[in-house]
Amino acid sequence: MRGESGLGQWLHDFALPRVRKPGRYTGGEWNQIVKSPPPKGAVHVLLIYPDIYEVGMSNLGLQILYGLLNERPEVVCERAFSPWPDMEGLMRSHGIELFSLETKRPAREFDIIGFSLQTELNFTNVLNLLDLARLPLRSEERTVEHPLVIAGGPCTSNPEPMADFIDAFIIGDGEEAILEVVEVYKDWRRRLRRRRVSGEADKRGWRRGLLLELSQIEGVYVPSLYKPEYDSKGRFVGLWPVEEGVPPTVRKRVVRDLDAVYFPERQIVPFIDIVHNRITIEIARGCRYACKFCQATCYYRGWRVRSAERILELADKLVRSTGFEEIGLTSLISTDHPEIEGIVEELLDRYRDYGLSVSLPSMRMDTFSVTLAGRLQGARRTGLTFAPEAAHEALRFKVGKRIKDDEVWEALEAALCSGWNSIKLYFMVGLPGEGEEDVLAIAELAEEVVRRAQRWMGRRFGRLRLHLSVAPFVPKAQTPFQREGQMKREELQRRKGLLKGAIRSRRHIFLDFHDIGMSFVEAALSRADRRVAKAVELAWRGGCKFDAWGDKFSLKGWLSAFEGAGLKAERYANESLPPEAPLPWGHIRLG
């Protein structure tokens, strides 16, 4: 165990010169918040994103909660991320625990640890981080001497595969709920300190008391207060509270007014390039559409917009406080904001002489979006991205992606005629109701784009780059397709070959097919019950980490873990669920 000064010396003199990207571990960025000395009696919260710094620091939710918690004088909030294997190896070999960026304080000394669960493929990283912090993996093994471990994010749509490891989940929007969790914890800790707690039974009893209090907060799910049941064939039967007063269902928290809720006016500026190196302003939350495969649509259901006045006010303050050269206006579909044209025009006019650019990270596939993108990118025209998801209009409408063929072609024509040379299109394979002809239609659409582009682009045609990003359909909990099974890996592999073989214009068309094994594990975890927690732990103990990274992912490791847990991954990923079958996540209500 090293003190903070000793750890700092170890980092700068020994570790940082030996790792690939030292800037991941230094802290000290512009707009970082350090409360030194910390307020007396403060609740210390550590927010952890279970992936590398560059990914985690691009997550707007982390920035929002970090700023929100530090606004409270009685709270100290710091950050940590998954160390890359080079750094983790050095930490383990030298007995260094997981520490915060701000003060290098060991994670296990914080009062509350909060994980962001954005993808199922980060589950093993959560366990790795708990182990690196020298904390018990399982909630049942923790006492009052350990931090409260909570989690939030879209994966809480079905928290069951992580239920054994997390003390409490925040379901839905976190801005209001996290403050209530901190307040309950603070009051509980005050009462705890007034009496002398001794003996393991007493320590566990007091901790259970805290969990019972947390379960009364709207949107907070405490899995240890519920017990799942299975029939003689191993099928899930139901899940019920084990204590009186615990709600049988948990409804998600919803922030109703984006103008009234906290948003950071000073965002951290990293020393190194991250995935989204820009000012990020959330202009809307939720989605107006109902794509049947989209978990984000269901998780953030309830279309809410931030006013143009507030967006422009935030832009002014963030430009002054960060020095970023780009403003990203984010939403599930940014161009759906009712005042988006006026917002864009005002930002372009206001910062014309500052060299700032404005971006819309997500756009609907229509000519309005293309025209708006043209105003944003000016003469640069770097590239446009759309997500038709299916090449046939009938299949698009069947899965809830209500984009007509005419709209697809009008958007593509507008883009290629307006100076863009690079277009990226997202598709899915294995959608419910899909036939082989729908797969081949992706190639046919791409080939037709190339043919038409000769007329649309003229002399620029030689620079055409059409990127097809194709991923297997993954059934997600809480979506209209939650009962559908994923297509078997062998059939997905065959369809991948069909698509690849049908593409002829390889000079202009570039195919990227997402790893089928990764999608299979994602599907199995997305629809898992609580028994799968054992498989998650076995996968981690078998060496699975950074599963969202293609070169780190091991399908063999995951299959072995499911087998070791006495479970079949195929049952969770590939089997369709009857309409009458109870769902392991049925107690979580997003509607």
N, C-alpha and C positions, 0 to 999 in steps of 0.2 A: 504494500500500500504506500503510495507516494502522496505528499501534500500537493496543493495546487501549484506552488512554485516549483516543486520537484518535477511534477508532470510537465510543466511548461518547458523546463530545461531539457528534459528527455525528448520532448517533441522537437524543439529547435536544434538541439545539438546532435541528436541521434536519428530520430524517426523520419523527420521531414526530408532530409537529404536522400533518404533511401526509398521513398515512395514516388509513385508515378505523378500524382497531382497533389502537392503539399497544400494548395489552397483549399482543399476539401476539409482540412482539419484545424486551420489556424484560428477561425473566428476573426473578430475585429473589423468586420466589414462596415462600410458607411451605413449609418442608420441602425446598426446593431444596438440593442438596449442592454445596458449593464447597470443594475442597481447595487452600487457598492458604497458603503456597506448596505446589505439588505435591510429593509424595515423590520423592526422587532415584531416577532410573531407572524411574519409573512408566510403564506402558503407558497411553497416552491413547486412549480410545474415544469416538467420537461416534455416538450413536444418532440416526438420521434417520427421521422418519415423512414419507413423500412426499405430504402433504396439509397443509392449514392447521392451525394450533395447536389450534383447538377440536376438530378431529377426532382429531388425534394424541394429545392429552392425555387423551382418553377411551378410549384403547386400553390395556387392562390389561397386555398383554404388554410394552409400553414401560416402564410403571411397575415391573414385576417385574424386567426386565433392568437398568434404571437403578439400582434399589436393590441388586440382587445384585452388580453389578460394583463399585459404590462401597463395598460391605462389605469388599472386598479391599483391604488397605492398599497394594498395589503397582499398583492400577488407579485411573485418574481417568476417570470417565464423565460426559459432558455430552450435551446435546440440541440438535437443530435440526429445523426444519419447513419446508415449502414456504412461501415468502413469497407473499402475495396479489399479483396484478399491479401494484397501486399501489406496494407496497414494492419489488417486483422492479425496476420501472422506475426508481425512485430509485437503487437499488443499482447497476444497470448504468450509468446515466448518470453516476454519481459514482465508478465504479471500485471499488465495495465488493464484496468476495467474500462467499460464504456463511460465516456465523459461528455459533458456539455461543451459546446463551442464557446459560449460566453465566458465562463469562469473556470472551465476544466474541472468542474465538480463531478464526482462519481455519480452515475445515474441512480444508484441505489440509495443515495442520500436525499433524493427529492421526495416530496410528499405524494405527488401525483405524476404518473407517467402516462402520456396520451399518444397512442399510435394512430396513424392515418392509414386506412385500409382502402386503397384505390383499385387493387387487382388481387385476385386470388393467388396469383403467382408470386406474391410477396409474403405469403403466410409463413414460409420457412424462415424468411429473414427476421420476422418478429420473434420467433423462438431463438434464433441465433443471437439477437440483440439482448433478449432477456438473460440468456446464458452468459453473454459477454459482460453484462452488468452484475453477474453473480447473484441473480435473483431466482427463486424457484420458478420453474416453468409453469406449473399448474396453480390455479387460483386457490385450490383447497389446501395447498402447502404453505400459503402465506399467512402471516399473523399481523398484529398491529405494528410490528417492527419493520414491516416492508411497505414500500410505496403502494398506493392504490393504482392499479393498472386498468386504464380505460381505452376505448377505441371508438372510432367513428369513420364515416365514409361510405361510399356506395356498396361495399362488400357486406355491410351490416344489413343489407336486404335479406341475407341469410347468414346470421352470425354463428350458426350451430357448429361448423367445423372448427371454429376458434373458441367455442364456448368454454372449454376446459382451461384455457390459458388467460382469458380476459375476465377481470372482475366485473366490469360494467361496460355496456355499449351505449353510445348515444346514437339514436336512430333519427336520421333526417338532418335538418339545419342545426348547426352547432352553436351559433353565436349566443343565444339566450340560455340554452341548456348547460353549456360549460360553466357559465357563471353560477348557476344554481348548484351544480355539482361542487364547485369550489366552496360555496357558502355552506352547504351541508357538511362538507369535510372539515371546514374551519370550526364550525360549532361542535362537531363530534370530537375533534382533537382537543378543544378547550375542556370538554367534559372528561375526556380520557386523562388529561394531565392533572385533573383535580383528585383523582383517586389512584391508588397504588395497584397496578395490574401485575399480577404474578401468576406463573404457571401457564402451561400451554393452553389448557382448557379456557382459562380466563381470557387469554390473548386472542384466541380464536373466537370466543363469544363476543368480545367487543368488536372485532372486525365484522362478524356477521351482523351485528347491530348497525354498523355503518352501511352495509350492503342493503339491509332492510329499509333504511331511511332513503337511500338512493333510489330504490325501486319505486318510491312514491312520486318521483319527479316524472312529469310527462315526457315521454320519449326516451327514457332510460330503461334499458333491459339488463337485468342481473341474472345471468344464466344459472348460477348455483342455487337460485331460489325456485327453479323449475326442474321437473324430472320427466324425461322422455320415456315412452313405453313402446315395446315392440311385441308382435305376436310370435307364435311358435315357428313361423317361417322366416322370421327376421324382418318382417315388414313393419314400417313405422305405423303406430296406432294413434299416438297423440302425445301432447306435452302439457303438464299441468303444474300449477304452483304447489310448493311443498309447505308454505307458511300461510297462515291466515292474513288476509289484507293485501297480499301480493296480487296485482291485477292479472287476470288471465290472458289479456292481450296487451300489446304495447303499441301505441300509435306514434307515428313519427312527429317530430317537432317541425313546425313550419314558420319561417319568418314571413310575416305578411307584408311588411312595408320596407322595401330596400332603401328608401330615402332616410328612414328613421334608424335603421340598424347601423352598427359600427362598420366603417370601412377605413383601412389604414391610409393616412395621408402622407406617411413616410414609409417607403418600402425599402427593404435591405438591398444594397447594391453589392453583388459578389465581386471578389477579386478575380475570379476566373469565369470563362464562358460557361453558361448553363443552357439548358434546353430552350428556355424562353427568356432571352436576355433583353428585357423591356419593361416598361411600365405596363401593368395589367389592371384594367378597370372592368369589373363585372357590370355589364349594362343591363342584363336581365337574368332571371333564374327560372328554370323550368323550360317547358317546350309546348308549343301550340299544337303539335302533331301527335300522332299515336302510333308510331312504328312498333309493331308487335314484338320485335326482337330487342328493343332498346331498353336496357335497365336504367340508364340515366333519365330517360323520359319519365319512368315510373317513380324513381327515387326522388326526383326533384319536381314531381307533379304539382301543378299550380303555377300558371304563367304570371310572373311578376316582373315589372320593369322598373328600372331606376330612371328618374326624370332627367331630361336633357340638361336642365339647370344644374342638378347635382353632379352629373357626369362631367360637365365642363368645369365646375368648381373643383372637383377632384383632379382633373387633368392639370389645371393651373398649379395646384399645390404639389402634385407629384412631379411635375416638370421642374419646379424650383427645388424640390428636396432630394432629387435623385440624380439628375444629369443624364438619364437614359436618352437615347436617340430615337426610340420608337414607342408609340402608344398602341397597345393591343386592346381592342374593344371586344371583350369576350362574352360569350353566351353559347348555349347549345347550337343556336343558329343566330348569329349576330345581325344579319340583315332583316330579321323579323321585328326588330325594335321599331315601334311606330314613328319615331323621330330620327331614324338613323341617317337619313339624307342631310337633315339640318345639322346634326351633330358632326358628321364628317366634314361638311362644308365649313362649319365654324372652326373646327380644329385645324383644318388645312390653312384657312385664312389667318388664324391667330398665330400659328407657328411657322408660317411660310419662310420667314427670315432666320429661323433657328436651326434649320437642317433636320427637323424632326419628321419622321414618317408615321403614318397611321395604318394599322393593319386590322383586318377582320378575319380572325383565325377560322371561322366556320361560316359557310354561306350556303343558302339554298341554291339548287341548280336551276337558275332562271336568268333571263337577260338583264333584269334589274340588278342582280348581284354582280354580273359581269361588268355592266356599265359603272356601277359604284366602285368595283375593284379597279377599273381603269383610271378613275379619278384619283384613287389612292396611290397607285403604283407609278403614275405618270409615264415617263418614257422607259422606266426600268423593266417592266413586264417580266418579272422573274419566273412566275409560274402560277397556275391556278389549280385548286383541288376541289373535286366534287365527289359526292357519294351516292350514285344511283342505286347501288346495292344489287340490283338485278338488271339484266339487259332487256328482258321482255316486260312490257308495260303491265301485262296481266299478272305476272308474278310480283312486280313491285306493288301493285294495288292489293294483292292478296296478303302481303306482309305489312301493309300499312304505310308504305312509302309511296304516297300519292303524287307521283311525278309522271306526267304524260310523255309519250315519245316525242311529241312536238316540242315540249319544253326542253327535253334533253338536246335535241338537234339545234334548236334556236340558241341555247346557251353555248354549245360547242362552236357553232358558226360565229356567234358574236365574239367569242374569245379569240379564235384563230384569225378572224378578219381584223381584230383590233390590235394585233401586234404580239399576242402571246405565242410562244413557240413550244412551251412545255405545259402539258396538261396531265394531272394525276386523277385517276378514277378508282374509287373503292367499290369492290364487289364482294359478295358472299357466295359461297358454294355450300350446298347441303341444306338450303332453306326448306322448311316444310312445304310440301307440294311441288318441289322442284323436279323437273325431268331432265334427262340427258340433253335434250334440245336447248334447255335454258343455259346449260354450261357452255355449249357450243355457241350460243348466241352472244356470249361475251366476246369471243374471238371475232364473230361476224360483225359486231358493232365496232370493234377496234379497227378491223380491216376497212369498214365503210368510212370511218373517220379519216383514215389515211387517204382513201380515194377522194373524198370530198375536200380534204385539206389541200390537195394539189390546186384546186380551183380557188379556194378561200385564201390561201397564203401566197400564191404566185411564186415569186423568186425566193421567198423565205422557206419554201416547202422542205428544202434539204435540212433545215434546222429543227424540223418537227420531232418532238420527243413525247410519246404517249406512254405513260407509266400506268400499268394495271396492277393495283394492289389487291390481292384476292385472299380472303380469310375464310376458314370453315365457320359455318354457323355454330354459335355456342348458346344453348338454351340457358337462360338466366332466371333465377328466382324472382318472383313478383311481376314478371312480364306476362302478357297474354300467351306466349309460347313456353311458359315455365314447365308444362307437362309434356312437351315434345322431347323425344330423344335425339341426341346428336347422331348424325350419320356415322356409320362405323368407319374406322380408320382405313381399312382396306378399300372401301368404296370411295372415300375421299381421295385416296392416293390414285385410284383409277381415273377419277374425274379430273384430277390435277393433270394427269398424263394426257387426257383427251384435250383439255384446254391448251396445254403447251404444244401439242401436235397440230392444233388447228390454226396456230398463229404463223403466218408466212412472212409478213413484212417486218423482219427482225431488225432491220436498220432503223425503224421508227417506233416499233412497239416493244416495250420492255415489261416482262412479267415478273412480279414478286409474289410468291405464294407463301402465306404465313405457315409456320411450322405446325404440322398436323398433330404431332404429339403434344405440343404446348396447349393447343386448343382442346385436346382431349382431356388433359389434366384440369384445365380451367373449367370445362363443363362438369367434370366429376365433383370438383370442389364447390362449384356454384350451387349444385342441387344436393349437397351432402346433408346427412344428419349428424348428430353429435358423435356417433361412433367413429367418424372419419378423423376426429381429433387425434386418435391413436396413429393413424396413417400419416398425418401431418408430422407428428413427432418422430415417427420412424424414418420418414423421408429426410428430415433434418439430421437425425443421428446418422443416417447413411451417407451424408455429404451433400444433400440437395440445398442449395442456396442460390440466390439471384436467378430464380427460375424464369423470370421475365427476360433474361438475357440469353439469346440463342446459343452462344458458345458455352454457357454454364448449365443449361437445362439438360436433365437426364431423365428421359422417359423410363429407361430401365430402372433407375432408382425409385421412381414413383410407383411403378408396377410392383416392384419388390416390397415397397412400404405397404401398399394396400393388401398384398398377399400376407405380409407379416401381421397385419391387423385382423386377418381373417375375413377380409372384405374383397369384393370385386369392383374395381374401378369402372368396368364396363356397365355394371348395374346402375351406377349413378349417372354416367355420362350418356349411355346409349338407349336405355329402356324408356319407353313412353309411360307416363303415369296415367292410370284410369281417372276419369272425371270425379269419381267418388272417393278416390284415395286421399287420406289426410296428408298434408304437406308438412315436412319438418320445420318450415319457416312460417307456417300458417298463423302463428301467434303474433307475428310482426305485421302490423297494418300500415301500409304506405298510402292507402287511399283516403 
